[in-house]
Amino acid sequence: MARESKIITISLPPELADEIDRLAAAENRSRSEMVREAFREYATYSRWRRIRRWGNQTAREFGIRTEADVDRILHEDK
């Protein structure tokens, strides 16, 4: 039967490893659960950061600085 997860090895500064252990114990969770959740949160943050960058670039290209600019563009005659 194939594994449902892939094992990886990471190195952490002792203080960070200790922090993970303290949080895991306080929340009755494993180190793996803590690291998985941290990565999921980071991945979500990273995706939103890319979306915001794209939005900011698009806004600059269209000269959008305020909500009024958005309203103006949406109601322009085509």
C-alpha positions, 0 to 999 in steps of 0.5 A, a space after each residue: 500500500 502506497 504512502 499517502 504522504 511524503 516524508 521530508 527532512 528540514 533543519 530549524 534553529 533550536 529556538 524555532 524547533 522548541 517553539 513548534 514543540 511548545 505549540 504542538 504540546 499546547 494544542 495536542 497536535 504533532 510537529 507534522 500537523 504544525 508544519 503542514 498548517 504553517 505551510 498551508 497558511 504561507 502558500 495562501 498568503 503567497 497566492 494572495 500576494 501575487 494576486 495583489 501585485 497583479 491587481 496593483 500593476 493592472 491598476 497602474 496601467 489603467 490609471 486607477 488610484 481611487 474607488 472613484 477611478 474604478 467607478 468611472 472606468 466601469 461607467 465609461 461609454 464603450 
